[in-house]
Amino acid sequence: MRKKSFSDALFNLRARLPGLSARESAGARRPPKNLSMLLREWHKRIGLAACIFMLWLGASGVMLNQSPAWGLDAKRIDWPWLMSMYGLRAEAPRSGFASGTHWLAMANDSVVLDGTVFDTTLRAPIGMTESSSGGARQLYMASQQELVIATPAGNRIDELTSAMLPVRSIQRIGVTRDGGGVVIQGGDAFVSVDGGLSWKPSPTAGVQWSEPDDLSPTQRSIVLRFARPSVPLEQILIDLHSGRLFGHYGEYVIDVVGIAAVLLAISGVWIVVRANRRRAPMR
């Protein structure tokens, strides 16, 4: 009697809730999933999962393609947290060059003269000297390919490239014993007493050559302010586009996105072909 009452109650509940019985009957009649249905379902899932990465790959690809036009190749980023991902950190050089009360050092790509950044294209200086060549006291800073002339206050006067010098490559720079001439050597030595306007052969005896000198702790602390590492924005975009910025794990993620794109293409073609075949008999 108790069992019959429970059955009657269940029957009455289903009668009052027609949606429940409809869902049960629809579930009972649901056909098994075929290959096309499975492909459609996974096509949607893979598409949603890869959407963000595909958007980023597309956007970064456009930025890399337009990098020269947009100036991204010239812009540099020095965010500390980003530099730590590259394993870069600020480090002041231990040596530089000195002449009288003036000193010169390199801080990454910047030339620091007497504690301030000097506006010059000079790279990898090999020496600095002070001379009264040309009448006034002037600073002469040299790299292998150029000679930069500046005032003691740090104002650039001129930059002489190797095409304007008597030597193809400067090996060292110095000053004559009386300080009236600047001497450069690249195999043979030449001296100028008119501020670099003309040069003539010179003996090396008695020349005071510029040599690297250790920076003081105070000088190193000053240079450290300008020694923050930086990376071109274009390089950051390349590393983000390829996933290398995040190491091997980033590369694996991009590989998975590439595989997902291939699967999306294959499943998409399959779905279209199957749909066209079904429509063909109806035409």
C-alpha positions in Angstrom: 0.0 0.0 0.0 2.9 2.4 0.8 4.6 1.5 -2.5 1.4 2.2 -4.5 1.0 5.6 -2.8 4.6 6.6 -3.7 4.0 5.6 -7.4 0.8 7.6 -7.5 2.6 10.6 -6.0 5.4 10.4 -8.5 2.9 10.2 -11.4 1.0 13.2 -10.1 4.3 15.2 -9.8 5.2 14.5 -13.4 1.8 15.4 -14.5 2.0 18.8 -12.7 5.5 19.4 -14.2 5.2 18.9 -17.9 8.6 20.4 -18.6 10.3 17.7 -16.6 8.6 14.9 -18.5 9.4 16.7 -21.8 13.1 16.9 -20.9 13.2 13.3 -19.9 11.6 12.2 -23.1 13.9 14.4 -25.1 16.9 13.0 -23.3 15.7 9.5 -24.0 15.3 10.3 -27.7 18.7 12.2 -27.9 20.7 10.5 -30.6 24.4 9.6 -30.0 26.9 12.2 -31.1 28.5 11.6 -34.5 31.9 12.9 -35.8 30.5 16.1 -37.2 28.8 17.0 -33.8 32.0 16.3 -32.0 34.0 18.4 -34.4 31.6 21.3 -34.0 31.8 21.1 -30.2 35.6 20.9 -30.1 35.9 23.6 -32.8 34.0 26.0 -30.5 36.1 25.1 -27.4 39.4 25.3 -29.2 38.4 28.6 -30.8 37.4 30.2 -27.5 40.6 29.0 -25.8 42.9 30.2 -28.6 41.0 33.5 -29.2 43.1 35.7 -26.9 46.4 34.3 -28.1 45.4 34.6 -31.7 44.4 38.2 -31.2 47.7 38.9 -29.5 49.7 37.2 -32.3 47.9 39.1 -34.9 48.3 42.5 -33.2 52.0 41.9 -32.4 52.6 40.8 -36.0 51.1 44.0 -37.3 53.3 46.1 -34.8 56.4 44.2 -35.9 55.6 44.7 -39.5 55.1 48.5 -39.0 57.9 48.9 -36.4 60.2 51.2 -38.6 57.2 53.3 -39.7 55.9 53.7 -36.1 59.4 54.2 -34.6 59.1 51.1 -32.4 62.7 50.0 -33.4 64.1 53.2 -31.9 62.2 53.3 -28.7 63.8 51.5 -25.7 62.2 50.2 -22.5 64.0 50.2 -19.1 61.3 49.0 -16.7 63.1 47.2 -13.8 60.7 44.2 -13.6 61.0 43.7 -17.4 64.8 43.9 -17.3 64.9 41.3 -14.6 63.1 38.9 -16.9 65.9 39.4 -19.4 68.5 38.9 -16.6 69.8 42.5 -16.9 70.7 44.8 -14.0 72.4 48.1 -13.6 76.1 47.9 -13.1 78.6 50.7 -13.1 82.0 50.3 -14.9 85.1 50.0 -12.7 87.3 52.1 -15.0 87.2 55.1 -17.2 89.5 57.9 -18.4 90.7 61.0 -16.7 92.5 64.2 -17.8 93.2 66.9 -15.3 89.9 67.5 -13.4 87.8 65.8 -16.1 86.7 62.2 -16.2 84.9 60.0 -18.7 83.1 56.7 -18.4 80.6 54.6 -20.3 77.2 53.7 -18.9 75.6 51.2 -21.2 75.1 53.2 -24.4 75.6 56.6 -22.7 78.9 58.5 -22.4 79.2 60.2 -19.0 81.4 63.2 -18.9 82.1 64.8 -15.5 78.9 63.3 -14.1 76.5 64.2 -16.9 75.5 62.4 -20.1 77.4 63.8 -23.0 75.5 64.1 -26.3 77.6 62.2 -28.8 77.7 59.2 -31.1 81.0 58.1 -29.5 81.0 54.5 -28.6 83.6 52.4 -26.8 86.1 55.3 -26.0 89.7 54.4 -25.9 91.0 57.6 -24.3 90.5 61.3 -23.4 92.9 64.1 -23.1 92.9 67.9 -22.6 94.9 70.2 -24.8 95.3 73.8 -25.7 95.6 72.9 -29.4 93.9 75.6 -31.4 94.4 78.2 -28.7 91.7 77.4 -26.1 91.6 74.5 -23.7 89.6 71.7 -25.2 88.7 68.0 -24.5 89.5 65.3 -27.0 87.7 62.0 -26.7 88.6 59.2 -29.1 87.2 55.8 -30.1 88.7 53.7 -32.8 86.6 55.3 -35.6 86.2 58.9 -34.5 87.6 61.9 -32.5 85.2 64.1 -30.6 86.2 67.6 -29.5 84.3 69.4 -26.7 84.7 72.4 -24.4 85.7 71.8 -20.8 82.0 72.6 -19.9 80.9 69.5 -21.9 79.6 71.3 -25.1 80.4 69.4 -28.2 82.4 71.3 -30.8 83.1 68.8 -33.6 83.2 65.1 -34.4 85.9 63.9 -36.8 85.4 60.5 -38.4 88.1 58.2 -39.7 87.6 59.7 -43.2 88.7 63.1 -41.8 91.7 61.8 -39.8 95.2 60.8 -41.0 94.7 57.2 -39.6 92.0 54.6 -40.5 91.8 53.4 -36.9 92.8 55.2 -33.7 94.8 53.0 -31.3 95.5 55.6 -28.7 95.3 59.3 -28.0 97.6 61.6 -26.0 99.0 65.1 -25.6 102.4 66.6 -26.2 104.6 67.3 -23.3 103.8 71.1 -23.4 100.1 70.4 -23.8 99.9 72.4 -27.0 99.2 69.5 -29.4 96.9 66.5 -29.4 98.4 63.2 -30.7 96.6 60.2 -32.2 98.3 57.0 -33.2 97.1 54.2 -35.6 100.3 52.6 -36.7 102.0 56.0 -37.3 101.5 59.0 -34.9 100.2 62.4 -35.9 99.9 65.6 -34.0 97.5 68.6 -34.4 98.2 72.0 -32.9 95.2 73.7 -34.5 92.2 71.9 -33.0 92.2 69.0 -35.4 92.1 71.1 -38.6 95.4 69.7 -39.8 97.8 66.9 -38.9 101.4 66.1 -39.3 103.6 63.2 -38.4 104.8 63.2 -34.8 107.4 61.3 -32.8 105.9 59.3 -29.9 108.7 60.2 -27.5 107.5 62.5 -24.7 103.8 62.0 -25.5 101.5 61.6 -22.5 99.1 58.8 -23.6 95.7 58.4 -22.1 95.3 55.2 -20.1 92.3 53.6 -18.4 92.0 54.7 -14.8 89.9 53.3 -11.9 86.8 55.2 -11.0 86.4 56.4 -7.5 83.4 55.1 -5.4 81.7 58.5 -5.8 82.2 58.5 -9.6 80.8 54.9 -9.8 77.7 55.9 -7.9 77.2 58.8 -10.3 77.6 56.6 -13.4 75.3 54.0 -11.9 72.4 56.4 -12.2 72.8 56.3 -16.0 73.6 52.6 -16.2 70.0 51.3 -16.2 69.8 48.6 -18.8 67.2 48.9 -21.6 66.0 46.8 -24.4 64.5 48.0 -27.8 60.7 47.8 -27.9 60.9 46.0 -31.2 63.0 43.2 -29.5 60.4 42.9 -26.7 57.6 42.5 -29.3 59.6 39.8 -31.0 60.2 37.9 -27.8 56.5 38.3 -26.8 55.3 37.2 -30.3 57.5 34.1 -30.1 57.0 33.4 -26.4 60.7 33.5 -25.6 60.3 36.3 -23.1 58.8 33.6 -20.7 61.5 31.0 -21.4 60.7 27.5 -22.6 57.2 27.6 -21.1 56.3 30.6 -23.3 57.6 28.8 -26.4 55.5 25.8 -25.5 52.4 28.0 -25.2 52.9 29.4 -28.6 53.5 25.9 -30.0 50.1 24.9 -28.5 48.5 27.9 -30.0 50.0 27.0 -33.4 48.7 23.4 -33.1 45.3 24.8 -32.1 45.2 27.0 -35.2 45.9 23.9 -37.4 43.1 22.0 -35.7 40.7 24.9 -36.1 41.5 25.0 -39.8 41.1 21.2 -40.3 37.9 21.0 -38.3 36.5 24.1 -40.0 37.1 22.6 -43.5 35.6 19.3 -42.4 32.4 21.0 -41.0 31.9 23.0 -44.2 32.5 20.0 -46.4 30.0 17.9 -44.4 27.4 20.6 -44.5 27.7 21.0 -48.3 27.3 17.3 -48.8 24.1 17.3 -46.7 22.7 20.2 -48.7 23.6 18.6 -52.1 20.7 16.0 -52.3 18.2 18.7 -51.4 19.0 20.9 -54.4 
